[in-house]
Amino acid sequence: MNAQKLRTSSLDEIVPAIAFFPRLQLASLCGVGGSTLDRYRNDLIEAKVSKFEWQFYGGGYDRESAECMWQYAQLVKMMRLSVAKQNIKQHMEEFWYDREKNG
């Protein structure tokens, strides 16, 4: 990624204290349709983004996976999809590191 860190908001700033996000609720929060959210999910699986897990049996996402989807949706809005795809894994590693460091 660039030497300059991207500043994205956290899902915690939008909807704190929700542990599970149904697929369409998360799509709405991310400002995309269900099929776009599914493409984003596939991108995150392909990139092997840490802490991302698709909860297929429940039709939605746990908190950490929803955060990954939220972050990816924000990156896509800030840059081309192809660039966001290349940067999401590193972005999430930095995001989780900063979160753990700052409590």
Sequence and secondary structure as in RCSB ss.txt:
>XXXX:A:sequence
MNAQKLRTSSLDEIVPAIAFFPRLQLASLCGVGGSTLDRYRNDLIEAKVSKFEWQFYGGGYDRESAECMWQYAQL
VKMMRLSVAKQNIKQHMEEFWYDREKNG
>XXXX:A:secstr
  SS      HHHHSTT  EEEHHHHHHHHT  HHHHHHHHHHHHHHT TT  EEGGGTEEEHHHHHHHHHHHHH
HHHS HHHHHHHHHHHHHHHHHHHHHH 
